[in-house]
Amino acid sequence: MDEEDDYPTLSEHTLQALKEFLNEQSSATGESLEDVRLVTEDWRLSQFWYDRDTAETIAEEIRNLFASTRSPVACVACPTIYAYLKKIDPGIPVQLLEYDKRFEQYGSDYIFYDYNLPEELPPESEHAYKIIVADPPYLSKECLEKVAHTISYLSQREELYLLLLTGEVQKEVAAKLLKAYPCGFRPQHTNKLGNEFRLFTNYDPGQRLGGWEQLRNL
């Protein structure tokens, strides 16, 4: 059996539940299924969903990374990316780590996650991922520090492809904690926010994602 055959895939039942849920959301909002819509944003949980272009761009990047690594993907507090990734390629094994228990409907793909308890996660998730996308819920140094602990717990340390979505204000902290630097691509939300958001990676994306900003500035 090939190594990649060991990875769990989304069950037919869970995939059907996801499709039905997206259909319900689309019908309620009058949107096309081309625009994946999740449960209503809860601002008390600092939830702000990304727009279609942002989510599809990042999902395509993850699909490129998966093609070369065959690694399962961890989505830390970013349900928009999870939903679009499963829409684009349901065969990619993905875990959604999220505080909001409304996402329990995703079955075994869902892991309850509280960033204040950064390593209280299933033991089988320790050092299990080469691809991690994270969106810390708050734009504070403390929050990013705790999410960085989670990333360290989850990651296969010899090889990690990290995509970090957070505010421009976290630029220096992201570089110091995670060696992650901004790309030219600018993420956008369905509801416009006052804070400018950036996409940071800990690897050179080449010509993708608008290129790595630190290389353009050399």
C-alpha positions as YAML, in Angstrom:
chain: A
units: angstrom
residues:
- id: 1
  name: MET
  ca: [0.00, 0.00, 0.00]
- id: 2
  name: ASP
  ca: [1.35, 3.42, -0.94]
- id: 3
  name: GLU
  ca: [1.96, 5.83, 1.91]
- id: 4
  name: GLU
  ca: [-0.66, 8.25, 0.61]
- id: 5
  name: ASP
  ca: [-3.27, 5.49, 0.72]
- id: 6
  name: ASP
  ca: [-3.06, 5.60, 4.51]
- id: 7
  name: TYR
  ca: [-4.43, 9.15, 4.69]
- id: 8
  name: PRO
  ca: [-8.07, 9.53, 5.73]
- id: 9
  name: THR
  ca: [-10.42, 10.96, 3.13]
- id: 10
  name: LEU
  ca: [-13.71, 12.74, 3.57]
- id: 11
  name: SER
  ca: [-16.39, 10.09, 3.94]
- id: 12
  name: GLU
  ca: [-19.21, 9.99, 1.39]
- id: 13
  name: HIS
  ca: [-21.69, 10.83, 4.16]
- id: 14
  name: THR
  ca: [-19.69, 13.86, 5.35]
- id: 15
  name: LEU
  ca: [-19.10, 15.08, 1.80]
- id: 16
  name: GLN
  ca: [-22.82, 14.88, 1.07]
- id: 17
  name: ALA
  ca: [-23.59, 16.78, 4.28]
- id: 18
  name: LEU
  ca: [-21.12, 19.48, 3.25]
- id: 19
  name: LYS
  ca: [-22.69, 19.79, -0.22]
- id: 20
  name: GLU
  ca: [-26.20, 19.98, 1.24]
- id: 21
  name: PHE
  ca: [-25.11, 22.61, 3.73]
- id: 22
  name: LEU
  ca: [-23.51, 24.75, 1.00]
- id: 23
  name: ASN
  ca: [-26.67, 24.39, -1.11]
- id: 24
  name: GLU
  ca: [-28.81, 25.56, 1.80]
- id: 25
  name: GLN
  ca: [-26.57, 28.54, 2.41]
- id: 26
  name: SER
  ca: [-26.57, 29.45, -1.29]
- id: 27
  name: SER
  ca: [-30.35, 29.23, -1.50]
- id: 28
  name: ALA
  ca: [-30.77, 31.39, 1.59]
- id: 29
  name: THR
  ca: [-28.52, 34.13, 0.24]
- id: 30
  name: GLY
  ca: [-29.40, 33.89, -3.46]
- id: 31
  name: GLU
  ca: [-25.78, 33.16, -4.27]
- id: 32
  name: SER
  ca: [-24.36, 30.73, -6.79]
- id: 33
  name: LEU
  ca: [-22.56, 27.63, -5.55]
- id: 34
  name: GLU
  ca: [-19.52, 29.22, -7.18]
- id: 35
  name: ASP
  ca: [-19.46, 31.37, -4.03]
- id: 36
  name: VAL
  ca: [-19.14, 29.09, -1.03]
- id: 37
  name: ARG
  ca: [-20.89, 30.60, 1.97]
- id: 38
  name: LEU
  ca: [-20.44, 29.34, 5.49]
- id: 39
  name: VAL
  ca: [-22.50, 29.79, 8.63]
- id: 40
  name: THR
  ca: [-23.19, 33.39, 9.55]
- id: 41
  name: GLU
  ca: [-20.12, 35.23, 10.79]
- id: 42
  name: ASP
  ca: [-20.04, 35.65, 14.56]
- id: 43
  name: TRP
  ca: [-18.14, 38.85, 15.23]
- id: 44
  name: ARG
  ca: [-17.94, 37.95, 18.93]
- id: 45
  name: LEU
  ca: [-15.60, 35.16, 17.80]
- id: 46
  name: SER
  ca: [-13.78, 37.53, 15.45]
- id: 47
  name: GLN
  ca: [-15.10, 35.67, 12.41]
- id: 48
  name: PHE
  ca: [-14.69, 37.36, 9.04]
- id: 49
  name: TRP
  ca: [-14.94, 35.11, 5.98]
- id: 50
  name: TYR
  ca: [-12.66, 35.55, 2.98]
- id: 51
  name: ASP
  ca: [-14.08, 36.37, -0.44]
- id: 52
  name: ARG
  ca: [-14.19, 33.90, -3.29]
- id: 53
  name: ASP
  ca: [-11.02, 35.09, -5.07]
- id: 54
  name: THR
  ca: [-8.96, 34.92, -1.87]
- id: 55
  name: ALA
  ca: [-10.24, 31.50, -0.84]
- id: 56
  name: GLU
  ca: [-9.85, 29.99, -4.32]
- id: 57
  name: THR
  ca: [-6.34, 31.41, -4.74]
- id: 58
  name: ILE
  ca: [-5.16, 29.94, -1.45]
- id: 59
  name: ALA
  ca: [-6.97, 26.64, -2.05]
- id: 60
  name: GLU
  ca: [-5.23, 26.30, -5.43]
- id: 61
  name: GLU
  ca: [-1.87, 26.95, -3.79]
- id: 62
  name: ILE
  ca: [-2.59, 24.25, -1.23]
- id: 63
  name: ARG
  ca: [-3.53, 21.87, -4.02]
- id: 64
  name: ASN
  ca: [-0.17, 22.55, -5.71]
- id: 65
  name: LEU
  ca: [1.64, 21.85, -2.45]
- id: 66
  name: PHE
  ca: [-0.34, 18.67, -1.88]
- id: 67
  name: ALA
  ca: [0.58, 17.39, -5.35]
- id: 68
  name: SER
  ca: [4.27, 17.47, -4.40]
- id: 69
  name: THR
  ca: [4.08, 16.49, -0.71]
- id: 70
  name: ARG
  ca: [1.03, 14.17, -0.51]
- id: 71
  name: SER
  ca: [0.65, 15.51, 3.01]
- id: 72
  name: PRO
  ca: [-2.66, 16.07, 4.79]
- id: 73
  name: VAL
  ca: [-3.54, 19.70, 5.42]
- id: 74
  name: ALA
  ca: [-4.30, 21.49, 8.69]
- id: 75
  name: CYS
  ca: [-6.58, 24.54, 8.49]
- id: 76
  name: VAL
  ca: [-6.18, 26.43, 11.76]
- id: 77
  name: ALA
  ca: [-9.12, 28.77, 12.41]
- id: 78
  name: CYS
  ca: [-9.82, 29.32, 8.71]
- id: 79
  name: PRO
  ca: [-13.08, 27.56, 7.75]
- id: 80
  name: THR
  ca: [-13.39, 29.52, 4.50]
- id: 81
  name: ILE
  ca: [-10.20, 27.95, 3.18]
- id: 82
  name: TYR
  ca: [-11.32, 24.50, 4.34]
- id: 83
  name: ALA
  ca: [-14.67, 24.80, 2.54]
- id: 84
  name: TYR
  ca: [-13.20, 26.03, -0.75]
- id: 85
  name: LEU
  ca: [-10.44, 23.42, -0.68]
- id: 86
  name: LYS
  ca: [-12.99, 20.62, -0.24]
- id: 87
  name: LYS
  ca: [-15.05, 22.16, -3.07]
- id: 88
  name: ILE
  ca: [-12.06, 22.33, -5.42]
- id: 89
  name: ASP
  ca: [-10.64, 18.90, -4.55]
- id: 90
  name: PRO
  ca: [-12.62, 16.74, -2.10]
- id: 91
  name: GLY
  ca: [-9.88, 14.10, -2.21]
- id: 92
  name: ILE
  ca: [-7.33, 16.18, -0.30]
- id: 93
  name: PRO
  ca: [-7.30, 15.12, 3.38]
- id: 94
  name: VAL
  ca: [-7.95, 18.23, 5.51]
- id: 95
  name: GLN
  ca: [-8.55, 18.87, 9.19]
- id: 96
  name: LEU
  ca: [-10.32, 22.03, 10.33]
- id: 97
  name: LEU
  ca: [-9.19, 23.23, 13.76]
- id: 98
  name: GLU
  ca: [-11.84, 25.66, 14.91]
- id: 99
  name: TYR
  ca: [-13.37, 26.98, 18.15]
- id: 100
  name: ASP
  ca: [-16.89, 27.36, 16.73]
- id: 101
  name: LYS
  ca: [-18.68, 24.06, 17.30]
- id: 102
  name: ARG
  ca: [-21.15, 24.78, 14.52]
- id: 103
  name: PHE
  ca: [-18.48, 23.22, 12.31]
- id: 104
  name: GLU
  ca: [-18.90, 19.87, 14.02]
- id: 105
  name: GLN
  ca: [-21.15, 19.09, 11.05]
- id: 106
  name: TYR
  ca: [-17.94, 18.34, 9.12]
- id: 107
  name: GLY
  ca: [-17.61, 15.17, 11.15]
- id: 108
  name: SER
  ca: [-14.15, 13.70, 11.59]
- id: 109
  name: ASP
  ca: [-12.64, 16.59, 9.63]
- id: 110
  name: TYR
  ca: [-13.42, 18.87, 12.59]
- id: 111
  name: ILE
  ca: [-11.17, 19.29, 15.64]
- id: 112
  name: PHE
  ca: [-12.18, 21.63, 18.45]
- id: 113
  name: TYR
  ca: [-9.45, 24.24, 18.88]
- id: 114
  name: ASP
  ca: [-8.97, 26.99, 21.47]
- id: 115
  name: TYR
  ca: [-5.92, 29.12, 20.71]
- id: 116
  name: ASN
  ca: [-5.53, 29.76, 24.44]
- id: 117
  name: LEU
  ca: [-4.78, 26.02, 24.79]
- id: 118
  name: PRO
  ca: [-2.40, 25.72, 21.84]
- id: 119
  name: GLU
  ca: [-1.37, 22.10, 22.29]
- id: 120
  name: GLU
  ca: [-4.61, 20.58, 23.61]
- id: 121
  name: LEU
  ca: [-5.14, 18.62, 20.42]
- id: 122
  name: PRO
  ca: [-5.51, 14.93, 19.51]
- id: 123
  name: PRO
  ca: [-2.16, 13.16, 19.95]
- id: 124
  name: GLU
  ca: [-2.34, 11.75, 16.43]
- id: 125
  name: SER
  ca: [-2.15, 15.32, 15.05]
- id: 126
  name: GLU
  ca: [1.28, 15.95, 16.59]
- id: 127
  name: HIS
  ca: [3.88, 16.49, 13.84]
- id: 128
  name: ALA
  ca: [1.41, 15.10, 11.28]
- id: 129
  name: TYR
  ca: [1.32, 17.92, 8.71]
- id: 130
  name: LYS
  ca: [3.62, 19.38, 6.10]
- id: 131
  name: ILE
  ca: [0.99, 21.88, 4.92]
- id: 132
  name: ILE
  ca: [-0.61, 24.29, 7.40]
- id: 133
  name: VAL
  ca: [-2.77, 27.33, 6.72]
- id: 134
  name: ALA
  ca: [-3.55, 29.47, 9.77]
- id: 135
  name: ASP
  ca: [-5.66, 32.55, 10.42]
- id: 136
  name: PRO
  ca: [-5.22, 33.69, 14.05]
- id: 137
  name: PRO
  ca: [-8.55, 35.09, 15.26]
- id: 138
  name: TYR
  ca: [-7.06, 38.25, 16.79]
- id: 139
  name: LEU
  ca: [-4.43, 40.73, 15.64]
- id: 140
  name: SER
  ca: [-2.38, 40.59, 18.80]
- id: 141
  name: LYS
  ca: [1.14, 39.39, 19.42]
- id: 142
  name: GLU
  ca: [-0.12, 37.09, 22.18]
- id: 143
  name: CYS
  ca: [-2.60, 35.39, 19.85]
- id: 144
  name: LEU
  ca: [0.01, 34.86, 17.12]
- id: 145
  name: GLU
  ca: [2.48, 33.50, 19.66]
- id: 146
  name: LYS
  ca: [-0.05, 30.89, 20.82]
- id: 147
  name: VAL
  ca: [-1.00, 29.95, 17.26]
- id: 148
  name: ALA
  ca: [2.73, 29.60, 16.53]
- id: 149
  name: HIS
  ca: [2.88, 27.02, 19.35]
- id: 150
  name: THR
  ca: [0.05, 25.14, 17.67]
- id: 151
  name: ILE
  ca: [1.85, 25.25, 14.32]
- id: 152
  name: SER
  ca: [4.98, 23.85, 15.96]
- id: 153
  name: TYR
  ca: [2.93, 21.05, 17.51]
- id: 154
  name: LEU
  ca: [1.24, 20.15, 14.23]
- id: 155
  name: SER
  ca: [4.13, 20.48, 11.82]
- id: 156
  name: GLN
  ca: [6.56, 17.92, 10.50]
- id: 157
  name: ARG
  ca: [9.57, 20.00, 11.43]
- id: 158
  name: GLU
  ca: [11.87, 18.76, 8.71]
- id: 159
  name: GLU
  ca: [9.46, 20.06, 6.06]
- id: 160
  name: LEU
  ca: [6.72, 22.65, 6.53]
- id: 161
  name: TYR
  ca: [4.80, 24.76, 4.05]
- id: 162
  name: LEU
  ca: [3.03, 27.45, 6.06]
- id: 163
  name: LEU
  ca: [0.46, 29.94, 4.79]
- id: 164
  name: LEU
  ca: [-0.41, 32.55, 7.41]
- id: 165
  name: LEU
  ca: [-3.30, 34.98, 7.01]
- id: 166
  name: THR
  ca: [-3.14, 37.91, 9.39]
- id: 167
  name: GLY
  ca: [-2.86, 41.67, 9.56]
- id: 168
  name: GLU
  ca: [-0.06, 43.77, 8.15]
- id: 169
  name: VAL
  ca: [0.63, 44.85, 11.74]
- id: 170
  name: GLN
  ca: [1.92, 41.35, 12.49]
- id: 171
  name: LYS
  ca: [4.63, 41.51, 9.84]
- id: 172
  name: GLU
  ca: [7.62, 41.68, 12.19]
- id: 173
  name: VAL
  ca: [6.17, 39.14, 14.63]
- id: 174
  name: ALA
  ca: [5.42, 36.67, 11.81]
- id: 175
  name: ALA
  ca: [9.01, 36.94, 10.57]
- id: 176
  name: LYS
  ca: [10.46, 36.49, 14.05]
- id: 177
  name: LEU
  ca: [8.25, 33.62, 15.23]
- id: 178
  name: LEU
  ca: [7.64, 31.71, 12.03]
- id: 179
  name: LYS
  ca: [10.11, 33.01, 9.43]
- id: 180
  name: ALA
  ca: [7.06, 33.87, 7.35]
- id: 181
  name: TYR
  ca: [7.16, 36.80, 4.93]
- id: 182
  name: PRO
  ca: [4.45, 38.64, 2.97]
- id: 183
  name: CYS
  ca: [3.46, 37.76, -0.58]
- id: 184
  name: GLY
  ca: [2.24, 40.19, -3.21]
- id: 185
  name: PHE
  ca: [-1.26, 38.68, -3.19]
- id: 186
  name: ARG
  ca: [-3.58, 40.66, -0.89]
- id: 187
  name: PRO
  ca: [-6.37, 38.69, 0.83]
- id: 188
  name: GLN
  ca: [-9.82, 40.27, 0.95]
- id: 189
  name: HIS
  ca: [-12.91, 39.57, 3.07]
- id: 190
  name: THR
  ca: [-16.55, 39.49, 2.05]
- id: 191
  name: ASN
  ca: [-17.11, 42.27, 4.58]
- id: 192
  name: LYS
  ca: [-14.46, 44.96, 4.24]
- id: 193
  name: LEU
  ca: [-12.24, 45.35, 7.30]
- id: 194
  name: GLY
  ca: [-10.36, 48.40, 8.49]
- id: 195
  name: ASN
  ca: [-7.15, 46.44, 9.03]
- id: 196
  name: GLU
  ca: [-5.05, 45.52, 6.01]
- id: 197
  name: PHE
  ca: [-4.54, 41.77, 5.75]
- id: 198
  name: ARG
  ca: [-1.58, 39.98, 4.22]
- id: 199
  name: LEU
  ca: [-0.70, 36.45, 3.21]
- id: 200
  name: PHE
  ca: [2.62, 35.30, 4.68]
- id: 201
  name: THR
  ca: [4.50, 32.14, 3.73]
- id: 202
  name: ASN
  ca: [7.61, 30.51, 5.16]
- id: 203
  name: TYR
  ca: [8.65, 29.36, 1.69]
- id: 204
  name: ASP
  ca: [9.36, 31.08, -1.61]
- id: 205
  name: PRO
  ca: [6.21, 30.66, -3.76]
- id: 206
  name: GLY
  ca: [8.06, 31.59, -6.94]
- id: 207
  name: GLN
  ca: [5.73, 33.26, -9.43]
- id: 208
  name: ARG
  ca: [2.63, 32.22, -7.49]
- id: 209
  name: LEU
  ca: [0.77, 34.37, -4.94]
- id: 210
  name: GLY
  ca: [2.29, 37.53, -6.38]
- id: 211
  name: GLY
  ca: [5.79, 36.45, -5.43]
- id: 212
  name: TRP
  ca: [7.62, 36.74, -2.14]
- id: 213
  name: GLU
  ca: [7.90, 40.39, -1.13]
- id: 214
  name: GLN
  ca: [11.28, 40.06, 0.55]
- id: 215
  name: LEU
  ca: [12.83, 38.80, -2.72]
- id: 216
  name: ARG
  ca: [11.32, 41.65, -4.73]
- id: 217
  name: ASN
  ca: [12.91, 44.12, -2.33]
- id: 218
  name: LEU
  ca: [16.45, 42.74, -2.64]
...
